[in-house]
C-alpha cells in the first residue's frame, strides 16, 4: 500500500472528522469534538490543581469575588469584534475582492469554536478558498494573520516586560529578559529574512520558508498602506488582545487577594500563549489549561489563584463563544460565498 492510498483510507475512516472541510462537519462530529475538548480541559485543570494543592484551591474558591465576572463578558465580545476587523483587513489587502463584515464575523466566530480539530486557521483557509482565493495565497493570508497576531502581542509584552524590569517586580527575570531581548532580536532577523527571501527560499527551502516569509510581507503591506489597511488591522488586533487580556485580568482579580498588575498579566498571558487558540487544534483545549497557570506563576501570581483564574478565563474564552461559533459555522455552510458578505 502506497503512502497516498494509506492517507486516503485514513481520511475516509473514523478519522475523517480530523480532515473534514468546515462544510462537512455534522452534528455528531461537533458533539464528539466538544466532549473531547471538555475532557482535555478538565483533565489538565485537575492535574494543575493537584500541583497547586486542592485545599489551597478550595480556599481561594470560597473567597472568590464573583462580581467581577460580568465584566469579562464585555471583554470577550470586544475581542471578537476587534479580531473581525483585523481579519477583514488582512484578507482584503492587495486584493480586488472584498470580504463583507457579516461573512468575516462568521469566519472569525467559527474559527474560535473548539469543534475545529485542525485549528481555526483551517476554517480561514477554506473560507478564503470559497471566495476564489487560491489555496497557496489563502495559506499566505492566514499566516499573515498569525504574524499580525504575534506582532501586536509581542510588542505589548515587550513594553510590559521592560516595565516589570524597571519596577523590580516579582516576575522571574528569565521571563522578562526573554521578551526584552527576544522580541527586538527576532524582529530584526525576520526583517532581514524577508528582505533576502528570494535568495533564502531556494530549492527545498522554498516550500518551508516561502509561505511564512511571504506572510510577513503581507503584514509589511499593511504597514506600508496605513490609511487603507494598517490602522484598522493593527487597531482591531490590539482590541482583540486587550479584550483577551482583560478577561484574564478580571478572572485573576476574582481569585487573587490583591488587584493584579496589568503588566504582569500581559507578560504572563503572552508567555503562556506560545501558540494562540486559533492556531491550536480544538482551540487549545487542555494545552492552555496546562501551561497558562504556570506562566502566571512565573510573573508573580500564586498557583491556586492562577489555576482558578485560567479555568474561569477558559469559560469566557472557550465555552461562551460556542453559540456564535455554531451560528458562524452554519452561516458558512448555508450561504453562498460572495464578495459583499
Order of alpha helices (4+ residues) and beta strands (2+ residues): alpha-alpha-alpha-alpha-alpha-alpha-alpha-alpha-alpha-alpha-alpha-alpha-alpha-alpha-alpha-alpha
